Amino acid sequence: MSVRLRRIYEPPESDDGLRVLVDRLWPRGLAKDEAHVDEWPKGLTPSAELRTWYHAGEGSYEEFRRRYEAELDAPEAAGLLDGLRASAREGRVTLLTASKRPQESHARVLLELLGG
């Protein structure tokens, strides 16, 4: 599988393959036609409660990851994750996030679950 993680504010590259926005909210200051997003599966994103808890600094990344992986077991999220796995078997998938710290975000969790 070929999956990678990039910030959505970086210019698209020719080898990005399927560009998937993995944030619940559209990135600030970015026009949709500039982002070149192919898919936006909002059902893969952490719940509002989990995002609020994590961004408030109340817990560690490890605890966030554990809680988020539990959310990904829900039927909708699990189905979307399976769909991304299938896409990654067919070609490159680039996960896009607006996170300033993508290596400590839900996007990293997804990347690792997808074998990236």
C-alpha positions in Angstrom: 0.0 0.0 0.0 1.1 3.5 -0.7 -0.2 6.0 1.7 1.3 9.3 2.8 0.4 12.3 4.9 0.7 16.0 3.8 -0.7 19.3 5.0 -3.4 20.5 2.8 -1.8 24.0 2.5 1.1 22.4 0.6 0.7 22.6 -3.2 -0.6 19.4 -4.8 2.0 17.2 -6.4 1.6 15.0 -9.5 2.3 11.8 -7.5 -0.3 12.5 -4.8 -2.7 10.0 -6.3 -6.1 10.1 -4.5 -6.2 13.2 -2.3 -8.3 12.7 0.8 -9.1 15.4 3.3 -9.4 13.8 6.7 -10.5 16.8 8.7 -14.1 17.4 9.7 -13.9 21.2 9.0 -12.8 22.8 5.7 -9.4 24.4 6.2 -9.4 28.1 6.8 -8.4 30.4 4.0 -8.3 27.7 1.3 -10.5 27.7 -1.7 -12.0 24.4 -2.6 -10.7 24.6 -6.2 -7.1 25.2 -4.9 -7.2 22.1 -2.6 -7.8 19.5 -5.3 -9.5 17.2 -2.9 -10.9 14.0 -4.4 -12.7 12.7 -1.2 -13.8 14.2 2.1 -15.0 11.3 4.3 -16.1 13.3 7.4 -17.2 10.0 9.1 -13.5 9.1 9.6 -12.8 12.2 11.7 -12.7 12.2 15.5 -15.9 13.2 17.3 -16.4 16.8 18.3 -16.1 15.7 22.0 -12.8 13.9 21.4 -11.3 16.8 19.4 -12.3 19.3 22.1 -10.9 17.1 24.8 -7.6 16.6 22.9 -7.1 20.2 21.8 -7.8 21.5 25.4 -4.6 19.7 26.4 -6.4 17.4 28.8 -4.7 14.2 27.7 -1.8 12.6 26.0 -1.5 11.7 22.3 -1.5 8.0 23.3 -4.8 8.4 25.1 -6.2 10.4 22.2 -5.1 7.6 19.8 -6.7 4.9 22.0 -10.0 6.8 22.1 -10.0 7.6 18.4 -9.2 4.0 17.4 -12.3 3.0 19.4 -14.4 5.5 17.5 -13.0 4.1 14.2 -14.6 0.7 15.2 -18.1 2.2 14.6 -19.7 0.8 11.4 -19.6 4.0 9.3 -16.0 4.8 10.2 -14.9 1.2 9.7 -16.5 1.1 6.3 -14.8 4.3 5.2 -11.5 3.0 6.5 -11.9 -0.2 4.5 -12.7 1.9 1.4 -9.4 3.8 1.9 -7.5 0.6 2.3 -9.0 -0.6 -1.0 -8.0 2.7 -2.7 -4.5 2.3 -1.3 -4.2 -1.2 -2.8 -4.9 0.3 -6.2 -2.6 3.3 -6.0 -1.2 6.2 -4.0 -3.4 7.8 -1.4 -2.5 11.1 0.2 -4.1 12.0 3.4 -4.6 15.8 3.8 -4.9 17.7 7.0 -4.8 21.3 8.1 -3.3 20.3 11.5 -0.2 22.3 12.4 1.2 19.1 14.0 0.2 16.3 11.7 2.4 13.8 13.4 0.4 14.2 16.7 -3.0 14.2 15.1 -5.8 11.9 14.0 -4.3 12.0 10.5 -1.2 10.1 11.8 -3.4 7.5 13.4 -5.2 7.0 10.0 -1.8 6.9 8.2 -0.5 4.1 10.5 -3.8 2.1 10.3 -3.6 2.3 6.5 0.0 1.0 6.6 1.7 4.2 5.7 
